[in-house]
Amino acid sequence: AVVSTQSTGERIGEIIDRMYHGINEYGHCTVNCSVNVQDKLNVIKLSYVDMSDGDQSMPPIGDSDVPIVTGDLQDSPIWDLSLRELYSFLDNQKPIRLLAMKSHMHIDQVRKCVRSLIYYGLGAVISPIQYSNTYYVTEEISKAIYDRKLQEECVQYVAINAHDPPPLWEDLFNLYQTFQTGIQLKKLFVVEKPFRKNINERRLVEFGLVYGLLKRLHKYPIYKNPVGNKPPEMLLPYINRNVLGGQHSFDDICVTLDFKLEKVQHDLEFNREFIVIIQKLGV
């Protein structure tokens, strides 16, 4: 309707020209199609992302990965219809598969949106944060000692209440140092009690994963008798052998089967027919 009006129709050449130059020079453009520049309803926003090289270096995004928004999306050049549909569901907690279900979008479209966020430096992906998870501190923590900007961002990100005195970086640093291999998140926080120092424990882990200060130990169950007469379905009716070859983590299995992590871990770790391998992979 906007294009068909006489006043706008006369500007078609100008609109196309601005779109052409914006996409080619900057990779995005915003064009107001209305004669009235205050009209916000008739605005075309386009963006082009060439991720042919980025896809090769960008790690695959799994169904159980959780997107973390790290920048302001409102004024970003990647604001499109797909991201607008997904935006209200991005809470830094929902995994990819659940985001697809909640937003009624195809899961591949959700992955494309998340890849765009990562490509533009506005997002990252981490594994789901559970109190039964185990994390370990990385060598990157030594660089944080001299990075004042990172320290300030961390203090601001993990604070529970902005009206209370902010956490001290020294306390945050000491907390990160307590992450040792083999210690569950639940046990660590029961001892340290970070909430007493105005520290959101979940966001502390989020920040550590996004900036590489922390990494997680992932568990992969394997069925010991893959060609035997006792299929895993006989032992655990809700599971199938396709996810028990050592390529699927507990997170993947839980998201795929829609089961709670505690149940799957308990059923597999305490059954002699299964073994669990632990690997330091990703976040």
Secondary structure, 3 states (H helix, E strand, C coil): CCCCCHHHHCCHHHHHHHHHHHHHHHCEEEEECCCCCCCCCCEEEEECCCCCCHHHHCCCCCCCCEEEECCCCCCCCCCCHHHHHHHCCCCCCCCHHHHHHHHCCCHHHHHHHHHHHHHCCCEEEECCCCCCCEEEECCHHHHHCCCHHHHHHHHHHHECCCCCCCCCHHHHHHHHHCCCCCCEHHHHHHHHCHHHHCECHHHHHHHHHHCCCEEEEEEEEEECCCCCCCCHHHHCCCCCHHHCECCCCHHHHHHHHCCCHHHHHHHHHCCCCEEEEEEECCC
